[in-house]
Amino acid sequence: MKIDTMGANYKLQDFNQLRDRDVFVDANVLIYLFWPTGQVSFEKNYARVFNNLLRQGNKLFIDFLILSEVINRVVRIEHQKINPALKFKDFRNSQDGKDVLEDIYIIIKNDILSRFNVVERSFDKQLIESFLIVDELDFIDKLSPQSVLNRGWCCSQMIRISKIAVWIFLQAIHAY
């Protein structure tokens, strides 16, 4: 696995070359650091490098989409562990799924947001924390109305967008 430093990739063992560099961390790294995956060697390697980056004083960065990927992947991991026979959305809306969401939201609030800078200007820690509520919406779906408001677009048009259009809309926002 590699670490991305805003455009350049480094192997885990090259962490000492990253002194005084900003490091953008992807979803896999966060999952291995903060969620029990059962892949102990990956977890240990990432924890060692993470601790060394913290000791070196590196600035660590994530973005909203990374958090979204972490949340969705963790819920899918737990779905496969707990009740793979259940449809994913049914699992996510079950008490087990809600418990997983609450657990990962606590980890994000207490462990991730306290150690990582959020890159995108429009998504600060306070806004992200406002999305960390277990309800009917996917984490990424909570972004849509806020993005519309941030860009001054018409909210009444957003209400009529279907799920597939929301995905297209989000891709357009990401490219914006």
C-alpha positions as CSV (number, residue, x, y, z in Angstrom):
1,M,0.0,0.0,0.0
2,K,1.1,3.6,-0.6
3,I,0.7,7.0,1.0
4,D,-0.4,9.9,-1.2
5,T,1.3,13.2,-0.4
6,M,-0.8,15.4,-2.7
7,G,0.4,14.0,-5.9
8,A,3.3,11.7,-5.1
9,N,3.1,8.2,-3.8
10,Y,5.4,6.6,-1.2
11,K,5.6,3.1,0.2
12,L,4.9,2.6,3.9
13,Q,8.5,2.1,4.8
14,D,9.4,5.4,3.2
15,F,7.6,7.4,5.9
16,N,10.8,9.1,7.1
17,Q,11.1,10.8,3.7
18,L,7.9,12.6,4.4
19,R,9.1,14.8,7.2
20,D,7.5,18.3,6.9
21,R,5.2,17.0,4.1
22,D,1.5,17.2,4.0
23,V,0.0,13.7,3.7
24,F,-3.5,12.9,2.2
25,V,-4.8,9.7,3.7
26,D,-7.2,7.4,1.8
27,A,-10.1,5.3,3.0
28,N,-8.1,2.1,3.3
29,V,-5.6,3.6,5.6
30,L,-8.4,5.0,7.9
31,I,-10.2,1.6,7.9
32,Y,-7.0,-0.2,8.9
33,L,-6.2,2.4,11.6
34,F,-9.6,2.7,13.2
35,W,-11.7,-0.4,12.5
36,P,-11.0,-4.0,13.3
37,T,-10.7,-5.7,9.9
38,G,-9.1,-9.0,10.9
39,Q,-6.1,-8.2,8.8
40,V,-3.7,-7.8,11.6
41,S,-0.5,-7.3,9.6
42,F,-2.0,-4.4,7.6
43,E,-3.4,-2.9,10.8
44,K,0.0,-3.1,12.6
45,N,1.9,-1.6,9.6
46,Y,-0.5,1.3,9.2
47,A,-0.5,1.9,12.9
48,R,3.3,2.0,13.0
49,V,3.5,4.5,10.1
50,F,0.6,6.6,11.5
51,N,2.4,6.9,14.8
52,N,5.6,7.8,13.1
53,L,3.9,10.5,11.0
54,L,2.3,11.9,14.1
55,R,5.7,12.0,15.9
56,Q,7.3,13.7,12.8
57,G,4.6,16.3,13.0
58,N,3.2,15.7,9.5
59,K,0.0,17.4,8.7
60,L,-2.6,14.7,7.8
61,F,-5.5,15.4,5.4
62,I,-8.7,13.7,4.4
63,D,-11.8,14.9,2.5
64,F,-15.5,14.4,2.7
65,L,-15.5,11.7,0.0
66,I,-12.9,9.7,1.9
67,L,-15.1,9.8,5.0
68,S,-18.0,8.7,2.9
69,E,-16.1,5.8,1.5
70,V,-14.9,4.7,5.0
71,I,-18.5,4.8,6.4
72,N,-20.0,2.9,3.5
73,R,-17.1,0.3,3.4
74,V,-17.3,-0.3,7.2
75,V,-21.1,-0.8,7.0
76,R,-20.6,-3.2,4.1
77,I,-17.8,-5.1,6.1
78,E,-20.1,-5.4,9.1
79,H,-23.1,-6.4,6.9
80,Q,-21.0,-9.4,5.6
81,K,-20.0,-10.3,9.1
82,I,-23.3,-10.0,10.9
83,N,-26.1,-10.8,8.4
84,P,-25.0,-11.3,4.7
85,A,-28.3,-12.9,3.8
86,L,-30.1,-9.6,4.4
87,K,-30.1,-7.0,1.6
88,F,-27.5,-4.3,2.2
89,K,-30.0,-1.4,2.5
90,D,-32.2,-3.6,4.8
91,F,-29.1,-4.3,7.0
92,R,-28.2,-0.6,7.1
93,N,-31.7,0.3,8.2
94,S,-31.8,-2.5,10.8
95,Q,-30.8,-2.0,14.5
96,D,-27.5,-3.8,13.8
97,G,-26.8,-1.4,10.9
98,K,-27.7,1.6,12.9
99,D,-25.4,0.4,15.7
100,V,-22.5,0.1,13.2
101,L,-23.2,3.6,11.9
102,E,-23.2,5.0,15.5
103,D,-19.9,3.3,16.2
104,I,-18.2,4.6,13.1
105,Y,-19.6,8.1,13.7
106,I,-18.1,8.1,17.2
107,I,-14.8,7.0,15.8
108,I,-14.9,9.8,13.2
109,K,-15.8,12.4,15.7
110,N,-13.4,11.4,18.5
111,D,-10.4,9.9,16.6
112,I,-10.3,10.9,13.0
113,L,-11.5,14.6,13.0
114,S,-9.3,15.3,15.9
115,R,-6.1,14.1,14.0
116,F,-6.8,15.0,10.4
117,N,-7.4,18.2,8.6
118,V,-10.4,18.3,6.2
119,V,-9.2,19.5,2.8
120,E,-12.4,20.9,1.1
121,R,-13.2,24.4,2.1
122,S,-16.9,23.9,2.1
123,F,-16.8,20.9,4.6
124,D,-15.4,21.8,8.0
125,K,-15.5,19.6,11.1
126,Q,-18.7,21.3,12.4
127,L,-20.5,20.7,9.1
128,I,-19.4,17.1,9.0
129,E,-20.4,16.5,12.6
130,S,-23.8,17.8,11.7
131,F,-24.1,14.9,9.2
132,L,-23.1,12.3,11.8
133,I,-26.7,11.5,12.7
134,V,-28.2,8.1,12.0
135,D,-31.2,8.6,9.8
136,E,-32.6,7.4,6.4
137,L,-30.0,9.2,4.3
138,D,-26.6,7.8,3.2
139,F,-23.7,9.9,4.5
140,I,-23.0,11.1,0.9
141,D,-26.7,12.0,0.4
142,K,-26.4,14.5,3.2
143,L,-23.9,16.4,1.1
144,S,-26.3,17.2,-1.7
145,P,-28.5,19.8,-0.1
146,Q,-25.5,21.5,1.5
147,S,-23.6,21.6,-1.8
148,V,-26.7,23.2,-3.5
149,L,-26.9,25.8,-0.8
150,N,-23.1,26.5,-0.9
151,R,-23.2,27.2,-4.6
152,G,-26.4,29.2,-4.6
153,W,-28.2,26.8,-6.8
154,C,-32.0,26.4,-6.6
155,C,-33.1,24.0,-3.9
156,S,-36.5,23.3,-5.4
157,Q,-34.8,21.6,-8.4
158,M,-32.8,19.4,-6.0
159,I,-35.9,17.9,-4.4
160,R,-37.0,16.4,-7.8
161,I,-33.7,14.6,-8.5
162,S,-33.9,10.8,-8.5
163,K,-31.3,8.5,-6.9
164,I,-29.4,8.0,-10.2
165,A,-29.5,11.7,-10.9
166,V,-28.1,12.4,-7.4
167,W,-25.1,10.2,-8.3
168,I,-24.6,12.2,-11.6
169,F,-25.2,15.4,-9.7
170,L,-22.5,14.5,-7.1
171,Q,-20.0,13.6,-9.8
172,A,-20.6,17.0,-11.3
173,I,-20.1,18.7,-7.9
174,H,-16.9,16.7,-7.4
175,A,-15.6,17.9,-10.8
176,Y,-16.7,21.5,-10.0
